[in-house]
Amino acid sequence: MEILASGCLATTFVWLQHRGGLREAATSTRPGIRERWHRPLATGQRRAGIALGALRPGSASVRARRVDGGYVLDGESPWVTGWDMIDTLCAAARDERDTVVWALLDAEAGRGLSVEPLDLVAVRASRTVLVRFDGYRVADERVTGAHPYAEWAERDAAGLRLNGFLALGVAARCVALLGATPLAVALDECRSALVSGTPDVAQARAAAAALAVRAAAALAVTQGAGAVLRGSHAERLSREALFLLVFGSRPAIRSALSRRLLY
């Protein structure tokens, strides 16, 4: 992931979402799901995005209501990536018992599904949108699984560490453009911390995000006035570092990052 992100963060961002849909198809125990969806997603015949708005702490932004033959979805899910490049949407919703319901949908506007493009400061080529569900019906044959919301924390923890390598990719590109620099040592240290998960994932994620900002700033200073021209390496990498300060964050990561930046 670090290598991909050092080349193109937008491409890596889209690929990462596809990986989530592929994993859901590969691990589902519902009859017919793996047979229908896994091979097309694994080979790239189909491309997936993910809609995880229902998994926010507190009140879910996407609700599932059980009806005859399936569910009806209502609500909003931000940060759905790859719109118009994907054909499959791996969506999560929560029912009245706080059970997370997962389903593979057609990534098409209409019939109770609409989208609003998000004007991001970086990775704009990822075509990230906000998806709205309004009485969107999901047939049981599209449901890949269901589990209590409390179990989501375990699945979420696995992804938190992986997302940190996006920031390392941006930092690594800056280091490569800077040449010999002590930042290369910091990059190695951050990588080791993420791999080992020490002292903890939140601290490792915060360190990676802070390093990306520091490396992008160093590159801008080194490049001088040219860094503020649109299309320069420093301009793009600075915007990407800003994006990664908040992408995939959690309260513990924000707290650790705030301490690094404020004190």
Secondary structure, 3 states (H helix, E strand, C coil): CHHHHHHCHHHHHHHHHHHHHHHHHHHCCCCCHHHHHHHHHHHCCCCEEEECHHHCCCCCCEEEEEECCEEEEEEEEEEECCCCCCCEEEEEEECCCCEEEEEEEECCCECCEEEEECCCCCCHHHCCEEEEEEEEEEEHHHEEEEEEHHHHHHHHHHHHHHHHHHHHHHHHHHHHHHCCCCHHHHHHHHHHHHHHCCCCHHHHHHHHHHHHHHHHHHHHHHHHHHHHCCCCHHHHHHHHHHHHCCCCCCHHHHHHHHHHHHC
